[in-house]
Amino acid sequence: MQNFELTILGCSSATPTSKRNPTAQLLNIAERFFLIDCGEATQIQLRKFKLKFQRINHIFISHLHGDHYLGLLGLLSSMHLLGRTVEIHLYCPAELQEIIEVQFKHSQSYINYQIIYHPHQYLHNDLIFEDERVEVRTIVLNHRIPCCGFVFKEKPLMANISKEIIHQYGLSIDQILAIKKGADLVSDTGTVIPNAQLVVSMQAPRSYVYCSDTSYDERIIEYIKGANLLYHEATFLDEMSARAKETYHTTALQAGTMAKKAGVQQLMIGHYSARYKDLQPLLDEARSVFDNTILAIEGESTVVGH
């Protein structure tokens, strides 16, 4: 089974605390490392948790509130100073290119690698990245400024065939490839052996959904339903639902409700207001609706679909 693991680098909301940093996450899918948002101290957290940030080739920024991108310039600069020459792909609001280029211009910084910008179109289910193992799509969220979430999903792997089956039927390379792609086998006598009897059943593709800052909005359910892991912001307890609505954020109770209605396997809540020193009440509130809920804790890793 290929790697599919999420590591939390920052889990605080707009104001960091002495123990929690602004939002950032590192997702490893089959040794492809995706950085999701990049709040202040992201590069420090990568070092602290011994994560090799030069292996990151794709960075996804949900929106232009500072707690989701102000660590980016420092990270890009450090990559340059440490000798990076490999291009990096940045999936972000279009305006972020101007912000980065102005900073580099006035600091007279000339980096040794290319930044390739992929501006968001803010469309539901817009495919923004794809390779042979992974695809990433956007989700439009309901926040005070344009904001999107991301759906990371494995592509189905070709089925495996045991050595015993290969020897039993004397399979050629062409036959093996055809069976891996779903074909049945027709023997020399004309007997059809169904594909299901020839291959080892494969695990269904796994998915991770990242819902950055957003009001509670059931319009996203069709895009996140059935996810193995849903990260959903839970800035406030429900007793502050009026404040959550005013600031376009979500309560822990609402996050649990979203997970239940979307039929996801597991919920992770984060983006906690700095007012909460103890996170247990947030966890308890989400679990009152959706039992399989965990907290985003900096330095902790979660295997998706375990």
C-alpha positions in Angstrom: 0.0 0.0 0.0 1.4 3.4 -1.0 1.9 6.1 1.6 -1.0 8.5 2.3 -0.2 10.5 5.5 -1.0 13.9 6.7 1.3 15.8 9.1 0.0 18.9 10.9 2.5 21.9 11.0 0.1 24.6 12.3 -3.4 24.4 13.7 -4.2 27.9 15.1 -6.5 30.4 13.6 -5.5 34.0 12.8 -3.7 34.6 16.0 -0.9 32.2 16.9 -0.3 31.2 20.5 2.9 30.1 22.4 1.9 26.5 21.6 0.1 26.7 18.3 1.1 28.2 14.9 -1.1 29.3 12.0 -2.3 26.9 9.4 0.0 24.6 7.5 -0.1 20.9 6.6 2.1 18.4 4.8 0.5 15.6 2.8 2.6 12.6 1.6 0.9 10.6 -1.1 3.2 7.9 -2.6 6.3 10.0 -1.7 4.8 13.1 -3.4 4.9 15.9 -0.8 2.2 18.5 -1.0 2.3 21.6 1.3 -1.2 22.9 2.1 -1.3 26.5 3.2 1.8 28.1 4.7 1.2 30.2 7.8 4.1 31.8 9.7 6.6 29.4 11.2 5.9 26.7 8.6 9.6 26.3 7.7 10.5 26.2 11.4 7.9 23.5 11.9 9.3 21.5 9.0 12.7 21.6 10.5 11.4 20.8 14.0 9.6 17.7 12.9 12.5 16.6 10.6 10.6 16.9 7.3 12.7 17.6 4.3 11.1 20.7 2.7 13.2 20.5 -0.5 11.1 17.4 -1.4 8.1 19.7 -1.6 7.4 20.5 -5.3 3.7 21.6 -5.0 2.3 24.2 -2.6 -1.5 24.9 -2.3 -2.7 28.2 -0.9 -6.4 28.4 0.0 -6.8 32.2 0.2 -5.0 35.4 1.0 -5.6 35.8 4.7 -2.2 36.1 6.3 -2.4 33.2 8.6 -2.6 30.9 5.5 0.3 32.3 3.5 2.7 34.6 5.4 5.2 31.9 5.9 5.5 31.3 2.2 8.1 34.0 1.3 10.4 32.8 4.0 10.1 29.2 2.9 10.7 30.1 -0.8 13.8 32.2 0.2 15.2 29.4 2.4 14.8 26.9 -0.5 16.9 29.3 -2.6 19.6 29.8 0.0 19.9 26.1 0.5 20.6 25.6 -3.2 17.3 24.6 -4.7 17.3 24.5 -8.5 14.2 22.4 -9.1 11.0 24.3 -10.1 8.2 24.7 -7.6 4.5 24.8 -8.5 2.3 27.2 -6.6 -1.5 26.7 -6.7 -2.9 29.9 -5.3 -5.1 33.0 -5.8 -3.8 35.0 -8.8 -2.9 38.0 -6.7 -0.3 36.1 -4.7 2.1 36.2 -7.7 2.2 40.0 -7.4 2.8 39.8 -3.6 5.7 37.5 -4.0 7.3 39.3 -7.0 7.0 42.7 -5.2 8.8 41.3 -2.2 11.6 39.8 -4.3 11.9 43.0 -6.3 12.3 45.3 -3.4 14.7 43.0 -1.5 16.7 42.5 -4.7 16.3 38.7 -4.4 16.9 36.5 -7.4 16.1 32.9 -6.7 17.8 30.1 -8.5 14.6 28.1 -9.4 11.4 28.8 -11.2 8.1 29.4 -9.5 5.3 28.2 -11.8 2.0 29.8 -10.8 -1.4 28.0 -11.2 -4.0 30.6 -10.3 -7.3 29.3 -8.8 -10.4 29.8 -10.9 -12.6 29.2 -7.8 -14.7 26.6 -9.5 -16.2 23.5 -7.8 -14.4 20.3 -8.7 -11.9 22.1 -10.8 -8.9 19.8 -11.6 -5.8 21.7 -10.7 -3.2 18.9 -10.5 -2.8 15.4 -11.8 -0.1 12.8 -12.3 -0.2 9.0 -12.6 -0.9 8.5 -8.9 -2.9 11.6 -7.6 -5.4 14.2 -8.6 -6.3 17.4 -6.8 -9.5 19.3 -7.2 -10.9 22.5 -5.7 -13.9 23.2 -3.5 -15.3 26.7 -3.4 -15.8 27.7 0.3 -17.9 30.4 1.9 -15.5 32.8 3.4 -15.2 36.6 3.7 -12.8 36.7 0.7 -12.4 34.2 -2.1 -11.3 30.9 -0.6 -11.2 27.3 -1.7 -10.5 23.9 -0.2 -8.8 20.9 -1.9 -9.7 17.3 -2.5 -6.6 15.0 -2.8 -7.5 11.6 -4.3 -5.5 8.6 -5.2 -6.0 7.2 -8.7 -6.9 3.5 -8.8 -3.9 1.3 -9.0 -3.6 -1.6 -11.4 -4.5 -4.9 -9.8 -1.9 -7.4 -8.7 -1.5 -11.0 -10.0 0.2 -13.6 -7.8 3.1 -15.6 -9.1 1.0 -18.8 -8.6 -1.6 -17.5 -11.0 1.0 -16.5 -13.5 2.6 -19.9 -13.4 -0.7 -21.8 -13.3 -1.9 -20.3 -16.6 1.5 -19.6 -18.2 0.6 -15.9 -18.6 2.6 -13.8 -21.1 3.5 -10.2 -20.4 0.8 -9.0 -22.7 -1.8 -11.2 -20.9 -0.6 -9.9 -17.5 -0.9 -6.3 -18.5 -4.4 -6.9 -20.0 -5.5 -8.7 -16.8 -4.1 -5.9 -14.6 -6.3 -3.5 -16.6 -9.4 -5.6 -16.0 -9.5 -8.1 -18.8 -10.7 -11.7 -18.4 -8.5 -14.6 -19.5 -9.5 -16.9 -22.4 -7.7 -20.2 -22.1 -6.4 -22.3 -25.1 -9.6 -24.4 -24.8 -11.8 -21.4 -24.9 -12.7 -21.3 -21.3 -13.2 -17.8 -19.8 -11.6 -17.2 -16.4 -13.1 -14.1 -14.9 -10.8 -11.3 -13.9 -11.9 -11.5 -10.3 -10.4 -15.0 -10.1 -7.0 -13.9 -11.4 -6.2 -10.7 -9.4 -5.7 -9.8 -5.8 -8.4 -7.3 -4.8 -7.1 -3.8 -4.5 -7.9 -1.2 -1.9 -10.3 1.5 -3.1 -8.6 4.8 -3.8 -8.3 7.0 -0.7 -9.1 10.7 -0.5 -8.3 13.6 1.8 -10.5 16.8 1.9 -9.1 20.1 3.2 -11.7 22.6 4.1 -10.0 25.8 5.0 -11.7 28.9 6.4 -15.5 28.7 5.8 -18.9 29.2 7.1 -21.1 26.1 7.5 -22.3 25.5 4.0 -24.0 22.3 2.9 -23.4 23.0 -0.8 -20.0 21.4 -0.5 -21.3 18.0 0.6 -21.6 16.6 -2.9 -17.8 17.3 -3.4 -16.6 15.8 -0.1 -19.0 12.9 0.5 -17.3 9.6 1.4 -13.9 11.0 2.0 -11.6 8.9 4.1 -10.4 12.0 6.0 -12.1 15.4 6.2 -10.2 18.3 7.7 -12.8 21.0 8.6 -12.1 24.2 10.4 -13.7 24.5 13.8 -12.7 27.9 15.1 -15.3 28.2 17.8 -17.6 26.3 20.2 -21.2 26.4 19.2 -22.0 28.9 22.0 -20.2 31.4 19.7 -22.2 30.5 16.6 -23.2 34.1 16.1 -19.5 35.1 16.1 -18.7 32.3 13.7 -21.4 33.4 11.3 -20.2 37.0 11.5 -16.6 36.1 10.7 -17.4 33.4 8.1 -16.1 30.6 10.3 -17.5 27.3 11.6 -18.2 25.8 15.1 -17.0 22.4 16.2 -20.7 21.3 16.3 -21.2 22.4 12.7 -18.0 20.6 11.6 -19.3 17.4 13.1 -22.6 17.9 11.4 -20.9 18.4 8.1 -18.9 15.2 8.5 -22.0 13.2 9.4 -24.0 14.5 6.5 -21.1 13.9 4.0 -20.7 10.4 5.3 -16.9 10.7 5.7 -14.8 8.0 7.4 -13.0 10.4 9.8 -13.1 14.1 10.7 -10.2 16.2 11.9 -10.9 19.6 13.3 -8.5 22.6 13.5 -8.0 26.3 13.1 -8.7 26.9 16.7 -9.3 30.3 18.1 -6.5 31.4 20.4 -9.1 31.9 23.2 -9.2 28.1 23.7 -6.3 26.9 25.8 -8.0 23.5 26.3 -9.1 21.9 23.1 -11.1 19.0 24.7 -14.4 20.9 24.7 -14.1 21.5 20.9 -13.4 17.8 20.4 -16.3 16.8 22.7 -18.7 19.0 20.8 -17.7 17.7 17.4 -17.9 14.1 18.7 -21.4 14.7 20.0 -22.5 14.6 16.4 -19.7 12.6 14.7 -17.9 10.2 17.0 -14.8 9.5 14.8 -13.4 12.9 15.2 -9.8 13.8 16.0 -7.9 17.0 16.8 -5.3 18.6 14.5 -2.2 18.6 16.7 1.1 20.0 15.5 3.7 17.4 14.8 1.2 14.5 14.7 0.7 12.5 11.6 -2.5 10.7 10.5 -2.6 7.8 8.0 -5.5 8.5 5.6 -7.9 5.5 5.2 -6.1 3.4 7.8 
